[in-house]
Amino acid sequence: MFASVNPCAVPRTSPAHPRNDPWRHPMASPHPVAPTASPLPLMQLATGFWAFKTLATADELGLFGMLDRLGGGTVEECAEELEIGTRPAGMLLTGCAALDLLERRGDGRFVNSALADAYLVPGRPYHFSGWLRMLDQRLYPGWGRLGEAVRTNRPTTWDPDKQPHLFDTEDPGLLSVFWEAMHALSSWTAQRLGEVVDLTAGTRLLDVGGGSGAYAIELCRQHPGLKATVYDLPKVCPVADRNIADAGLADRIGTHPGDFLAEPALPGGHDVIVLSMILHDWDEDTNRMLLDKCCAALPPGGTLVISELMVDDDLTGPAPAALMSLNMLVETEGGRNYTAAEYSSWLTDAGFSEVHKVPFEAPGANAAVVARR
């Protein structure tokens, strides 16, 4: 009834042989089914550093300042001015044009795009090069060791065994680059914050960890009746003093040297407190302690504003906040980017009320959480 079968005589194409089993793995099939999704998004992700290094190298060479000074240039002229070969000059110019940083005119001369003219030419009010240099010199090497940071839960841009904290360094050049970077990032963000959060009732603003003074400067420009104090480490306050003087606001903005973590109380006499890109540096317990200090320092009816790149409550994005959170892994011992729900819970526990989120779009923040004392 049944034909006799020799169990040892298995055909080479039989599914019983794992190397010839088309169900074992799609690539084992002689005719694999192609995925319906395109790999282009993965290609864009994988080569993202190409675009960054093109921008960083052009900035390092002084390309944008040179083109502004000369009113544009051909490949040969740029090569001569930058003292590089015509081959790399042409490739760099083409790369920058492809990234919308340069435009090529009909006569073959390259000029700065509107974006580069506004932010990449030295001397412009919102010059962005400090941020680029910090990314290139400090964060790019640290991110190259992201796997190490993930495995060890330790920062890779500095050594906690040799420094007490992130902001303690003996390298004045690195500190200068850091604060120039933060000023560029914060100035535009502070403008947008001032447009969406109503501070008209405020009279004195305390910028806790105010760094270069960018937030105090921009918010006082928007609100002529507002005065401000930048509260930061003694080594940082001279940076803010210079920027405040350059902005012509020394009569309305002062500095208060101190350590907001170590000192028992924040400076009093203010009815608005701003925490901008501060809380993402620290763990939950430290942040709760700082919010308690803010609550104690404000009078009844006072306002607290937290400005950050906030992660969605469902922890699925957005990408700028999620990636900045990974940057906190590379840069800090306990920090990360938090959700608005987390901030709201902590603020309520600290004694604040009327807590609400105000979304906006800026380089250094995507929302503010505002609360009343």
Buried (B, 14 or more C-beta within 10 A) or exposed (E): EEEEEEEEEEEEEEEEEEEBBBEEEEEEEEEEEEEEEEEEEEEEEEEEEEBBBBBBBBBBBBBBBBBBEEEBBBBEBBBEBBEEEEEEBBEBBBBBBEBEBBBBEEEEBBBBBEEBBBBBBEEBEEBBBBBBBBBBBBBBEBBEBBEEBEEEEBBBBBEEEEEEBBBEBEEEEBBEBBBBBBBBBBBBBBBBBBEBBEBEEBEBBBBBBBBBBBBBBBBBBBBEEBBBBBBBBEEBBEBBBEBBEEBEBEEBBBBBBBEBEEEEEBBEEBBBBBBBBBBBBBEEEBBBEBBBBBBBBBEEEBBBBBBBBBBBEEEEEEEBBBEBBBBBBBBBBBBBBBBBBBBBEBBEEBBBEEBEBBEBEBBBBBBBBBBBB
